[in-house]
Amino acid sequence: MTRTASAFWLNESGKGEVRQVALPEPGPGEVEVRTLFSGVSRGTETLVFRGGVPENQYAVMRAPFQEGDFPWPVKYGYLNVGVVEHGPEQLRGRTVFCLYPHQTRYVVPESAVTPVPDTVPAARAVLAGTVETAVNAVWDAHPLIGDRIAVVGGGMVGSSIAAVLATFPGARVQLVDADPGRQVIADQLGVGFALPGNALDGCDLVFHASATEPGLTTALNLLAPEGRVVELSWYGDRKIAVPLGEFFHSRRLTIRSSQVGTVGRQDRTYAERMALALDLLADDRFDALITGDSAFEDLPDVMPKLAGGEIPALCHRIDYGQGHVSE
């Protein structure tokens, strides 16, 4: 008999469905995981949901265990926490994080899962993939003690960066967002907050994660001479204008990219970066980034509302209850 699990697939712009998919038996060096929670990373998954991945970026944007090809049909996602039910003895019964789509059970190589520390609740561990992006951005940025830092864009990535930097020695960290409601998030993370017009300037370092032209302009405006913008926004198929006139040259400003596909330190591995992200999640301040919950079976109705902004969210958590397998 063929074993199956349930998975969420995107069919076409604005639509999705739960499908039954084949579940192979785990072989040597593989684990079978029963999902407890997954997370919807609203920015990236909305881009995929609306079919906004540029054709020349199809290969770059593939999730590690994606099935199907862009634009549709595609099984996409990368924030998954579950329990190992079959596999090596040292992993059986362990809660693990995996860069896997929204699916009730799955089989992957043992190397694809990272054990969740006992100090981190499984329900919070869904943030690991985004906190990993934040860790990489900080590695790319090389902040110094006492730096004046702004994070422009209080979405999931920007807020994760602010959380990572909140206790950085001597740093002034301010989260900047056009939505005044994001002050609640900043307060919970322990960093300052400002609307774009009121943000503190003279910054040595600005992380930009709003994925908007006005956000990038704000990021450049906030820099002191010799300051740096670390750009994390993914614009998909949109063309944007960058204000390189006026003060850009006279202040000797720098814009550099940061992308999680490459580890930001040559002396660290992907596995070490992920393990660090999970260790950081022992801090309960990160709970501020989880702004909603839904059941797995409701994903076809929930995803369009997340994409359209009807459900405002940073990370929206999906609860699987008791994961199942049929045969």
C-alpha positions in Angstrom: 0.0 0.0 0.0 1.2 3.5 -0.8 1.8 5.7 2.2 0.6 9.3 1.9 0.8 12.6 3.8 -1.1 15.9 3.3 0.7 18.8 1.7 -0.2 22.4 0.8 0.2 23.3 -2.9 -0.2 26.5 -4.8 -2.0 26.0 -8.0 -2.3 29.4 -9.6 -2.4 33.0 -8.5 -4.6 33.4 -5.5 -5.4 29.7 -5.1 -4.1 26.7 -3.1 -5.1 23.3 -2.0 -4.2 20.5 0.3 -3.2 17.4 -1.6 -2.3 13.9 -0.7 1.3 13.1 -1.6 3.3 9.9 -1.6 5.4 9.3 1.6 8.4 7.0 1.0 9.7 4.7 3.6 12.8 6.2 5.3 16.0 4.6 4.1 19.5 4.5 5.6 20.6 8.0 6.7 17.1 9.3 6.4 14.5 10.4 9.0 10.7 10.6 9.0 9.3 13.7 10.7 5.8 14.3 12.0 5.1 18.0 11.7 4.0 19.9 14.8 4.2 23.5 13.4 5.2 25.3 10.2 5.4 29.0 9.6 4.3 31.3 6.7 7.0 33.8 6.0 4.6 36.4 4.6 6.9 38.4 2.4 8.6 35.6 0.4 5.6 33.3 0.4 3.3 36.1 -0.8 5.6 36.7 -3.7 5.5 33.1 -4.6 1.7 33.0 -4.1 1.1 35.8 -6.5 3.4 34.4 -9.1 5.9 37.2 -8.7 9.2 35.2 -9.0 11.1 36.4 -12.0 11.8 33.7 -14.5 15.5 34.4 -14.3 15.4 33.8 -10.6 13.5 30.5 -10.6 16.6 28.4 -9.7 17.7 30.9 -7.0 14.3 31.0 -5.3 13.7 27.3 -5.0 13.2 26.1 -1.5 15.3 23.2 -0.4 12.5 20.6 -0.6 10.3 22.4 -3.1 8.3 20.2 -5.5 7.0 21.6 -8.8 8.3 24.6 -10.7 7.5 28.3 -10.6 5.1 29.8 -11.1 2.7 26.9 -10.5 1.8 24.3 -9.4 4.4 24.4 -6.6 4.8 23.1 -3.0 6.7 25.8 -1.3 7.8 26.7 2.3 10.8 26.5 4.6 9.8 26.9 8.2 8.9 23.5 9.6 9.2 22.0 13.1 8.4 18.4 13.9 9.3 15.2 15.8 11.5 12.5 14.4 9.5 9.2 14.5 11.8 7.0 12.4 15.6 7.4 11.9 18.9 7.0 13.8 18.5 6.3 17.5 20.1 9.7 18.5 17.3 11.6 16.7 14.2 9.4 17.4 11.8 11.4 19.5 13.7 14.7 19.1 12.1 17.9 18.0 13.8 19.2 14.9 13.7 22.1 12.5 13.8 21.6 8.8 13.6 23.9 5.7 10.6 22.0 4.5 7.2 23.1 3.0 3.8 22.8 4.7 3.2 19.1 5.0 2.0 16.7 7.7 4.8 14.2 7.5 8.0 14.0 5.4 11.1 12.0 4.8 14.5 13.8 4.4 18.2 13.1 4.8 19.3 13.1 8.5 21.6 16.0 7.6 18.6 18.2 6.7 17.2 18.4 10.2 18.6 20.4 13.1 17.7 19.4 16.7 15.8 22.1 18.6 17.5 22.8 22.0 15.4 21.9 25.1 15.4 25.6 26.0 13.4 26.5 22.8 9.7 25.7 22.6 8.7 23.9 19.4 6.1 26.6 18.7 8.8 29.3 18.7 11.3 27.2 16.7 9.4 27.9 13.4 11.3 31.2 13.4 14.6 29.5 13.0 14.8 30.0 9.2 14.2 33.8 9.5 16.5 34.3 12.5 19.1 32.4 10.4 18.7 35.1 7.8 19.1 37.8 10.5 22.3 36.1 11.8 23.7 36.1 8.2 22.8 39.8 7.7 24.6 40.7 11.0 27.7 38.7 9.9 27.6 40.5 6.5 27.3 43.9 8.2 30.2 43.6 10.8 28.6 46.0 13.4 30.9 47.6 15.9 30.5 48.3 19.6 28.7 51.7 19.9 27.3 51.7 16.4 24.2 53.8 15.6 22.0 51.3 13.8 18.6 51.5 12.1 16.5 48.7 10.7 14.2 50.0 8.0 11.2 47.7 7.5 9.6 46.0 10.5 8.5 42.9 8.8 9.6 39.4 9.8 13.2 39.8 8.6 13.7 43.3 9.8 12.2 42.6 13.2 14.4 39.5 13.5 17.5 41.6 12.8 16.4 44.1 15.5 15.9 41.3 17.9 19.4 39.9 17.3 20.9 43.3 17.7 18.8 44.4 20.7 21.5 43.5 23.2 24.6 44.3 21.0 27.1 46.2 23.3 26.7 49.9 23.3 24.6 50.0 20.1 21.7 52.4 19.5 19.2 50.2 17.6 16.0 51.7 16.1 13.3 49.9 14.1 11.8 52.2 11.4 8.5 51.4 9.8 5.6 53.3 8.2 3.1 51.4 10.3 2.9 52.9 13.8 1.5 49.6 15.0 5.0 48.1 14.7 6.0 50.1 17.8 4.4 47.3 19.8 6.8 44.8 18.3 9.8 47.1 18.9 8.8 47.6 22.5 8.6 43.8 23.0 12.0 43.4 21.4 13.6 46.1 23.5 14.6 48.4 20.7 13.6 52.0 19.7 10.9 52.7 17.2 10.3 55.6 14.8 8.2 56.4 11.7 10.4 57.2 8.7 10.1 61.0 9.1 11.1 60.9 12.7 13.9 58.3 12.6 17.3 59.1 14.2 19.9 59.9 11.5 23.7 59.8 11.7 23.7 56.0 11.4 26.8 54.0 10.9 24.8 51.1 9.6 21.3 50.6 8.3 19.6 47.3 7.4 16.9 47.7 4.8 14.2 45.1 4.7 11.0 47.0 3.6 11.2 45.9 -0.1 10.0 49.4 -1.1 11.6 52.4 -2.9 10.7 54.8 -0.1 12.2 52.4 2.4 15.5 52.3 0.5 15.5 56.1 0.2 14.9 56.4 4.0 17.8 54.0 4.6 20.2 56.1 2.6 19.0 59.3 4.2 19.7 58.0 7.7 23.4 57.3 7.0 26.3 59.3 8.4 29.3 59.9 6.1 31.0 56.5 5.2 27.8 54.7 6.4 26.5 51.4 4.9 23.2 50.1 3.9 22.8 46.3 4.0 20.1 45.5 1.6 18.0 42.4 2.4 14.8 43.2 0.4 13.7 40.8 -2.3 11.9 42.8 -5.0 10.9 39.9 -7.2 9.9 41.1 -10.7 9.7 44.8 -9.7 12.1 47.4 -11.0 13.1 50.0 -8.4 14.9 53.4 -8.5 17.9 53.9 -6.2 18.6 57.6 -5.3 22.3 57.7 -6.1 22.4 61.5 -6.7 22.5 64.3 -4.2 24.5 63.1 -1.1 25.3 59.5 -2.1 28.7 60.3 -3.5 29.6 63.2 -1.2 29.0 61.1 1.9 30.8 58.1 0.4 27.9 55.8 1.2 27.8 52.1 0.5 25.0 49.7 -0.4 25.8 46.0 -0.1 23.5 42.9 -0.5 23.0 40.2 2.0 21.4 36.9 1.0 21.0 33.8 3.1 22.1 31.5 0.3 25.7 32.2 1.1 27.1 32.0 4.7 28.3 35.5 5.7 31.4 34.1 7.4 34.0 31.9 5.8 34.7 30.2 9.1 31.1 29.0 9.6 29.0 26.3 7.9 25.3 26.3 7.1 24.8 23.8 9.9 26.6 26.1 12.4 24.6 29.1 11.3 21.3 27.2 11.8 22.3 25.9 15.2 23.2 29.4 16.3 19.8 30.7 15.2 18.0 28.0 17.2 20.2 28.8 20.3 19.2 32.5 20.0 15.5 31.5 20.1 15.8 30.5 23.7 15.0 34.3 24.3 11.3 34.6 24.7 11.4 38.1 23.1 11.2 36.4 19.8 7.6 35.4 20.5 6.7 38.9 19.4 7.4 37.9 15.8 4.6 35.2 15.8 1.4 37.2 15.2 -1.2 34.6 14.4 -2.1 30.9 14.3 -4.2 28.7 12.0 -4.8 25.0 11.6 -3.1 23.3 8.7 -6.4 22.3 7.0 -7.3 26.0 6.8 -4.3 27.0 4.8 -6.1 27.2 1.5 -8.4 29.9 3.0 -5.7 31.6 5.1 -3.0 32.1 2.5 -5.0 34.5 0.3 -5.8 36.5 3.4 -2.2 36.7 4.4 -1.2 37.7 0.8 -3.8 40.3 0.6 -3.2 41.8 4.0 -6.6 40.9 5.4 -4.7 39.0 8.0 -1.8 41.2 9.1 1.2 39.1 10.0 4.9 38.8 10.6 5.2 35.0 11.0 1.8 33.2 10.8 2.1 29.9 12.6 0.4 26.7 11.3 -0.6 24.1 13.8 -0.8 20.5 12.7 -2.4 19.0 15.8 -1.7 15.3 15.6 0.2 14.7 12.3 -1.1 11.7 10.5 -0.1 9.2 7.8 -2.4 6.9 5.9 -1.6 3.7 4.0 
